[in-house]
Amino acid sequence: MKKIKISAVSYTNTKPFLYGLQHAAIVDKIDLSLDMPSDCAQKLIDNVVDIGLIPVAATLDLPYWEIISAYCIGAEGAVNSVFIFSNCDIKEVKKVQLDPQSRSSNNLAKVLLKNFWKVQPELITDADDYAASDDMHTAFVQIGDRTFGKTDKYEFVYDLAEEWKKFTGLPFVFAAWIANKLIPADFITELDKALAFGLNHRDAVLRELPKRKDFDYEDYLMHRLDFNLTEDKKKAFHLFLDYIRAL
């Protein structure tokens, strides 16, 4: 049987899913690669893989796509790993450096800047060091594990999932399990069982993570992230795509 190729994000937020994929029988049926969000999306766009845990915005570049799982990387409020860091109030920001690792979070920042905060700063895509700013009026987007322990280093910190909830009243979906072709129904059922197994063993995942004093992994994986693709999350998913199209 030909293995189904899967690309998944390599951040901490995906570790419960990876645990499930690597500890269930499905492991013998898949070819799994771990990538940055932008690379994960590109592999699906280029048809290098069949399924990707990809940033929501990347679906706009797929001629055919389908959500195939009841699970996602999402949040009902503050997620504590997707931010705009700034030295001044967001209303006074003149430049925003975008994160080269994430198209969706950059687009979320753009949507919020335009529609929620109603400001139009210059967007920088090639900053020498996009993940830092000494300039009073330059902010930057940063996502994932690189944000851990960083919230006390800048005076103004905006959790983008929390800001989206303030703006729309909806939760947010950062990444979903997307296929670029028809996938057999029995495989999808087995995939969801494996993902559920991983979520049910987050305690084992937590034991494998390094200890650190500046970030609470248990709070993050058990409470900040919400992995169920609910109807409200699906609504938010499509609303976000509409906002991106209107940028």
Summary of the structure (lengths in Angstrom):
residues: 247
radius of gyration: 17.8
end to end distance: 43.8
largest distance: 57.4
contacts: 818
relative contact order: 0.23
helix: 43%
strand: 24%
